[in-house]
Amino acid sequence: MNKTKFGITLIAAICVVILISGCSQKLSRTPTEDEDQIPTVVFQKERGGIHIPSTLYLLTFKSSQEKKETVILLQIGKSTFTVNGVSNTLDSPPVIKNGRTLVPIRAIIEALGGTIGWYAAEKKVTISFGSTTIELWIGKSTAKVNGINTPIDPTNLQVVPEIINGRTMLPLRFVAESLGCSVDWNATTKTITIKYPKEEQMTGDYTDSIVWDGLERTYLLHVPSSYDKNKSMPLVIALHGGGGTAEGMMKTITLGGFNTLADKEGFIVVYPNGVEGHWNDYRNDMLAKDVENVDDVGFISALIDHLVKTLNVDPNRVYVTGMSNGAMMTHRLALELTDKIAAVATVAGNIPEDQLKAGIPKRAIPVLIISGTDDPIMPWNGGYVLREPKRGKVISVPETVKYWVNNNKCSSKPEISYEPDLDPDDGTRVRKEVYGNGANGTEVILYAVEGGGHTWPGGSSELPESVVGKISRDINANEIIWNFFKKYSRR
């Protein structure tokens, strides 16, 4: 081989590895045999499901030494690949196993310039690249990234590293996410473009999605300008009300208040979308039958895992809040997902009667409740939502408070005070009840908005006052909730 050809081949190989080992936002999902061999994008930047009618992948990497973009083309089952049109050869082709693409580790890591350690007794591979160390075990669905146990694919535990034809093959999605890059699918050209944003940081507002339980689940993210991928940040999950949207929660209900606080205080906000605008809050709601079999608890759990991995969210400072149906879903998450959530806050949402059948929380958890005494939709004294039996039944606000007070072993006698009447014309007063001295430093706080309706204090509504009641201007729910959250960390 002459020097010129050798140099081109070496450069091509280096580009291949960097690219496959370094993506983080959107990842390819490949099919099982019963899915007609049609890969699917799992993580993507825009709305809409994407079904890939071929097994052709276009990967793009921007070199840190040159501004020129490098394009790599791989094809399932082919031992050849191209780098900027120059053909090269792999010693083992990419394959599809258990619905995911596996790629040869040797080509990736050698081209990347990282180091590989093989421990035969444990069947373990150790990869070191930059500040990232990955430990993977042949046949095991859990790896370690910088010492933290990480599922290779939370949605498919059959995806594991394998040895095929004498070569160690790793799932493309996991390697890509762990080393950090973005992936775009072009339906017209049937290609996937992967970019390694070595010097880039994902800030501002954008739409993303994951596939969970066979459904594409979309969400809005707000990442503050102070974001540093090398420093962990808290995460606030904000759930919209029934029939609402992530965008409505962000822009209308909260008036962008969480985003403003995030920029000031340094945390990430995610606004997930419910299926058909609803959350499976365990309530027997005849008008939300489309979600009664949707695993929303699993979705939120998977979303937390994804954001911990891709945005370096602090897993000990994950908080959930919600409005109405989103508030009832928040209660359910507090019941079932306390191992991942540090604290919760609900607005205009009691505990559904049926939800109490889901079990008891694994631990004490701080709870903040904001409810209007004159809410025409969520009855303060309990009963049917909207006073319609087909919408499901909830326990009263006092009973909801008592449930969490008992769960947390808080003092049964609250400290009661009134918030300043900042807007005498809004027709509301806010009574604050603090139930302290709970297990592990927890507390339960109720803000009873006297005269308040089915509304977000200090925010707005997508429905008129004649339908939802009064909005209190004496407190700002965004600020109240964040000031409550930031006191707590899950340990």
C-alpha positions in Angstrom: 0.0 0.0 0.0 1.5 3.4 -1.0 1.8 6.2 1.6 -1.0 8.2 0.2 -3.5 5.4 0.2 -2.4 4.3 3.7 -2.9 7.9 5.0 -6.4 8.1 3.6 -7.3 4.7 5.1 -6.0 5.7 8.5 -7.8 9.0 8.5 -11.0 7.2 7.5 -10.7 4.7 10.3 -10.2 7.4 12.9 -13.2 9.3 11.7 -15.4 6.2 12.0 -14.6 5.6 15.6 -15.0 9.1 16.8 -18.3 9.3 15.2 -19.9 6.1 16.4 -18.4 6.5 19.9 -19.7 9.9 20.4 -23.4 10.6 20.1 -25.9 11.7 22.7 -29.1 13.2 21.6 -30.7 11.0 18.9 -30.0 7.4 18.4 -30.8 4.7 15.9 -33.1 1.9 16.8 -33.0 -1.2 14.5 -35.7 -3.8 14.2 -36.3 -7.4 15.2 -37.0 -9.9 12.5 -40.8 -9.6 13.1 -40.6 -5.8 12.4 -39.6 -6.4 8.8 -36.1 -5.2 9.4 -37.2 -1.6 9.6 -35.0 0.5 11.9 -36.6 3.3 13.9 -35.1 6.5 15.3 -35.4 6.4 19.1 -34.2 9.9 20.1 -34.7 12.8 17.7 -34.8 16.5 17.7 -38.2 17.2 16.2 -41.7 15.8 16.7 -43.1 12.9 14.8 -42.3 9.2 14.6 -39.7 8.2 12.0 -39.7 4.7 10.5 -36.6 3.9 8.5 -37.3 1.8 5.4 -33.7 0.7 4.9 -30.6 -0.2 7.0 -28.4 2.6 5.6 -26.9 5.0 8.2 -25.2 8.3 7.4 -23.0 9.5 10.2 -21.3 12.9 10.4 -18.4 14.0 12.6 -16.9 17.4 12.9 -13.2 17.1 13.6 -11.9 19.1 16.6 -8.7 19.8 14.6 -10.4 20.9 11.3 -13.6 22.8 10.6 -14.3 20.5 7.7 -17.1 18.1 8.2 -16.5 14.4 7.8 -19.2 12.1 6.5 -19.2 8.4 7.2 -21.6 5.9 5.6 -22.2 2.5 7.1 -24.6 -0.2 5.9 -25.9 -3.2 7.9 -24.3 -6.4 6.8 -21.7 -4.7 4.7 -18.0 -4.9 5.6 -17.2 -1.8 3.6 -17.8 1.8 4.6 -17.0 5.2 3.2 -15.5 8.3 4.6 -16.1 11.4 2.5 -16.6 9.0 -0.5 -13.4 7.0 0.1 -14.1 3.3 0.5 -12.7 1.4 3.4 -13.0 -2.1 4.9 -14.3 -3.3 8.3 -13.1 -6.6 9.7 -16.7 -7.3 10.8 -19.9 -5.7 9.5 -22.5 -4.0 11.6 -25.4 -6.3 12.4 -28.9 -6.2 13.8 -29.5 -8.3 17.0 -32.6 -8.0 19.3 -33.8 -5.0 17.4 -30.7 -2.9 17.8 -27.6 -2.2 15.7 -24.4 -3.7 17.0 -21.0 -2.4 15.7 -17.5 -3.8 15.9 -15.8 -2.3 19.0 -12.3 -2.7 17.5 -12.9 -0.4 14.6 -14.6 2.2 16.9 -12.1 2.4 19.7 -8.9 2.1 17.6 -10.1 4.8 15.3 -11.1 7.0 18.2 -7.7 6.8 19.8 -9.1 5.5 23.1 -7.8 2.5 25.0 -9.4 -0.9 25.4 -8.9 -3.4 28.2 -10.2 -7.0 28.1 -10.6 -9.0 31.2 -11.2 -12.6 30.1 -12.2 -13.9 33.5 -15.1 -11.4 33.8 -15.7 -11.1 30.1 -15.4 -7.4 30.6 -14.4 -4.7 28.2 -13.1 -1.3 29.5 -13.1 1.7 27.2 -11.4 4.9 28.1 -11.8 8.0 26.0 -11.2 11.5 27.3 -12.8 11.9 30.6 -15.2 9.0 30.0 -14.6 5.4 31.1 -17.1 2.7 30.1 -17.2 -0.8 31.5 -19.3 -3.4 29.7 -19.8 -7.1 30.2 -20.5 -9.6 27.5 -24.1 -10.8 27.8 -25.0 -8.2 30.5 -27.6 -5.5 30.0 -26.0 -3.1 32.5 -22.8 -1.2 32.1 -20.9 1.3 34.1 -20.2 4.9 32.8 -17.6 6.7 35.0 -18.5 4.2 37.8 -22.3 4.7 37.6 -24.4 1.6 36.9 -26.2 2.4 33.6 -28.7 0.3 31.7 -27.6 -0.2 28.1 -31.2 0.0 26.8 -33.9 0.5 29.5 -36.6 -0.4 27.0 -35.0 -3.6 25.8 -33.0 -5.7 28.3 -32.0 -8.2 25.6 -29.6 -5.6 24.1 -26.2 -6.7 25.4 -22.6 -6.7 24.1 -21.9 -9.8 22.1 -19.0 -11.6 20.5 -19.8 -12.3 16.9 -17.3 -14.0 14.5 -14.6 -13.4 17.0 -15.3 -9.6 17.3 -16.7 -7.7 20.3 -19.8 -5.9 19.1 -21.5 -3.1 21.1 -24.9 -1.5 20.7 -24.5 1.6 18.6 -27.1 3.6 20.6 -25.4 3.0 24.0 -21.9 3.8 22.8 -23.1 6.9 21.0 -25.0 8.2 24.0 -22.2 7.5 26.4 -19.6 9.4 24.4 -22.0 12.3 23.3 -23.2 13.4 19.9 -26.3 14.3 18.0 -28.1 12.2 15.4 -30.5 13.4 12.6 -32.6 11.2 10.3 -33.3 12.3 6.7 -36.4 10.5 5.5 -35.8 11.7 1.9 -32.3 10.3 1.6 -32.9 7.5 4.2 -29.8 8.4 6.1 -28.9 9.1 9.7 -26.5 12.0 10.3 -24.5 11.9 13.5 -22.6 15.0 14.6 -20.1 15.1 17.5 -20.6 18.5 19.1 -17.3 18.4 21.0 -17.4 22.2 21.7 -21.1 22.7 21.5 -23.6 22.8 24.4 -27.4 22.3 24.1 -29.0 25.3 25.6 -32.3 27.1 25.1 -35.7 25.5 24.3 -36.1 22.6 22.0 -38.3 19.5 21.3 -37.0 16.0 21.7 -38.5 12.5 22.1 -37.8 9.0 23.2 -39.6 5.7 22.4 -41.0 4.0 25.5 -43.2 0.9 25.5 -43.6 1.1 21.8 -44.8 4.7 21.7 -42.9 7.8 20.7 -43.1 10.2 23.6 -42.3 13.9 23.0 -41.3 16.6 25.4 -40.0 20.2 25.5 -36.8 21.0 27.2 -35.4 24.3 28.6 -31.7 24.2 29.3 -30.3 27.4 30.9 -27.5 29.3 29.4 -25.4 28.5 32.4 -25.5 24.8 31.5 -22.2 23.0 31.7 -22.2 19.4 30.6 -19.4 18.7 33.1 -21.5 19.9 36.0 -24.7 18.2 37.2 -27.9 20.2 37.4 -31.2 19.7 39.1 -34.2 18.7 36.9 -37.8 19.9 37.3 -40.5 17.8 35.4 -43.7 19.9 34.8 -46.8 17.9 33.8 -49.6 19.6 32.0 -53.3 19.2 32.8 -55.8 16.9 31.0 -56.3 17.9 27.4 -53.3 20.2 27.6 -49.8 20.2 26.1 -46.2 20.6 27.1 -46.2 23.9 25.2 -49.3 25.2 26.9 -47.8 24.3 30.3 -44.6 26.1 29.5 -46.0 29.2 27.8 -49.5 29.7 29.1 -50.1 28.0 32.5 -46.7 29.0 34.1 -46.1 32.0 31.8 -42.6 30.7 31.3 -41.9 31.3 35.0 -40.0 28.0 35.5 -37.8 28.8 32.5 -37.0 32.3 34.0 -36.2 30.7 37.3 -34.1 28.0 35.6 -31.9 30.7 33.9 -31.5 32.5 37.2 -31.0 29.5 39.6 -29.4 27.0 37.3 -31.7 24.0 36.7 -33.2 22.2 33.7 -37.0 22.0 33.0 -38.7 19.3 31.0 -42.3 19.5 29.9 -43.5 16.0 28.7 -46.5 15.5 26.6 -49.2 13.0 27.7 -50.7 10.6 25.2 -53.6 12.3 23.5 -53.2 15.1 26.1 -53.8 12.9 29.2 -51.8 11.2 31.9 -52.6 7.7 33.3 -53.1 8.9 36.9 -54.8 5.6 37.9 -58.2 7.4 37.9 -61.2 5.7 36.3 -61.8 8.5 33.8 -64.2 7.4 31.1 -63.1 10.3 28.9 -59.4 9.2 29.0 -59.7 5.5 28.1 -57.0 6.0 25.5 -54.4 6.1 28.3 -55.6 3.6 30.8 -53.0 1.1 29.6 -50.3 3.6 29.0 -47.3 3.2 31.3 -46.7 6.8 32.2 -44.8 5.9 35.3 -42.4 3.9 33.2 -42.1 6.8 30.7 -41.2 9.4 33.3 -38.7 6.9 34.8 -37.1 6.3 31.4 -37.1 10.1 30.7 -35.3 10.7 33.9 -32.7 8.0 33.1 -32.3 9.5 29.6 -31.7 13.1 30.8 -29.4 11.9 33.6 -27.3 10.3 30.9 -27.4 12.9 28.1 -27.6 16.1 30.0 -25.8 15.1 33.2 -28.9 15.8 35.4 -28.2 15.2 39.1 -30.1 12.0 39.8 -30.5 13.1 43.5 -32.2 16.4 42.6 -35.1 15.4 40.3 -38.4 17.0 41.1 -42.0 16.7 39.7 -44.8 19.1 39.6 -48.1 19.2 37.7 -51.4 20.9 37.2 -54.9 19.1 37.4 -54.5 15.7 35.7 -50.7 16.4 35.8 -51.1 17.0 39.6 -52.9 13.7 40.0 -50.1 12.0 38.0 -47.6 13.7 40.3 -49.3 12.1 43.3 -49.0 8.7 41.5 -45.3 9.3 40.8 -44.8 10.2 44.5 -46.4 6.8 45.3 -44.5 4.7 42.8 -41.3 6.4 41.9 -39.8 7.7 45.1 -36.5 6.0 44.3 -35.9 8.6 41.6 -37.8 11.7 42.8 -36.5 14.1 45.6 -39.8 16.1 46.1 -43.1 16.8 44.5 -45.6 19.7 44.2 -49.2 19.6 43.0 -51.5 22.4 41.8 -55.2 21.8 41.6 -55.1 18.0 42.0 -56.2 15.7 44.8 -55.3 12.0 45.1 -57.7 9.8 43.1 -59.4 7.1 45.2 -58.3 4.4 42.8 -54.7 5.6 43.0 -54.5 4.5 46.6 -54.7 0.9 45.4 -51.4 1.3 43.7 -49.5 0.7 47.0 -47.6 2.9 49.4 -44.4 5.0 48.8 -41.1 3.3 49.4 -40.0 6.3 51.6 -41.0 9.6 53.0 -41.0 12.3 50.3 -41.5 16.1 50.7 -44.9 17.2 49.3 -46.2 20.7 48.5 -49.9 21.1 47.7 -51.5 24.2 46.2 -55.3 24.0 45.9 -58.2 26.4 45.5 -61.1 26.2 47.9 -63.6 27.2 45.2 -62.2 24.9 42.5 -65.1 24.0 40.2 -63.3 21.1 38.6 -61.3 19.5 41.4 -63.6 19.4 44.5 -62.0 20.6 47.7 -64.1 18.3 49.7 -63.6 15.3 47.4 -66.0 13.6 45.1 -66.3 13.3 41.4 -64.0 15.4 39.1 -66.1 18.0 37.4 -68.9 16.5 39.6 -69.3 13.9 36.9 -69.1 10.2 37.9 -67.5 9.3 34.5 -64.5 11.5 35.3 -63.4 9.5 38.4 -63.4 10.2 42.1 -60.9 11.9 44.3 -60.4 12.2 48.0 -60.6 15.7 49.6 -57.8 18.2 49.8 -57.6 17.7 53.7 -57.6 14.0 53.2 -54.8 14.3 50.6 -52.7 16.4 53.0 -53.4 13.9 55.8 -52.3 11.0 53.6 -48.9 12.5 53.0 -48.6 13.8 56.6 -49.1 10.2 57.8 -46.8 8.8 55.2 -44.0 11.1 56.2 -44.7 10.9 59.9 -45.0 14.6 60.2 -46.5 16.6 63.0 -50.3 16.4 62.8 -50.6 20.0 64.0 -49.6 22.5 61.4 -48.1 26.0 61.7 -50.7 28.2 60.1 -50.1 31.7 58.6 -51.5 33.9 55.8 -49.5 35.1 52.9 -49.6 38.9 52.3 -52.7 40.1 50.3 -50.6 41.4 47.4 -53.6 41.9 45.1 -56.8 42.8 47.1 -58.8 42.8 43.9 -58.1 39.1 42.9 -60.8 37.8 45.3 -58.4 35.4 47.0 -56.4 35.0 50.2 -53.7 32.3 50.7 -53.5 30.3 53.9 -50.3 28.4 54.5 -50.2 25.2 56.6 -46.8 23.6 57.4 -46.6 20.1 58.7 -43.0 19.6 59.8 -40.7 17.3 61.6 -41.2 14.4 59.2 -39.0 11.4 58.6 -35.6 12.2 57.1 -36.3 16.0 57.4 -39.5 15.9 55.2 -42.5 18.1 55.5 -45.9 18.6 53.9 -47.0 22.1 53.0 -50.5 23.2 52.0 -51.2 26.5 50.3 -55.0 26.8 50.5 -56.1 29.5 48.1 -59.3 30.7 49.7 -61.6 31.8 46.8 -59.2 30.3 44.3 -60.2 28.2 41.4 -58.8 25.5 39.1 -55.8 27.7 38.3 -52.1 28.2 38.7 -51.4 31.1 41.1 -49.4 33.8 39.4 -49.9 32.2 36.1 -52.6 32.1 33.4 -55.3 29.8 32.1 -56.3 28.5 28.7 -60.0 28.7 29.8 -62.1 31.7 31.0 -62.7 32.5 34.7 -66.3 31.4 34.3 -65.1 27.9 33.7 -62.0 27.6 36.0 -62.5 30.2 38.7 -60.2 32.9 40.0 -56.4 33.1 39.7 -54.6 34.2 42.8 -52.0 37.0 42.4 -51.0 36.9 46.1 -48.4 34.1 45.4 -46.4 32.9 42.4 -46.7 29.1 42.2 -43.5 28.9 40.1 -41.4 30.6 42.8 -43.2 28.8 45.7 -42.5 25.4 44.1 -38.9 26.0 43.2 -38.1 27.4 46.6 -39.6 24.3 48.1 -37.8 21.9 45.7 -34.3 23.3 46.1 -34.3 22.5 49.8 -34.4 18.8 49.1 -32.0 16.2 47.7 -32.7 12.4 47.5 -30.1 10.6 49.5 
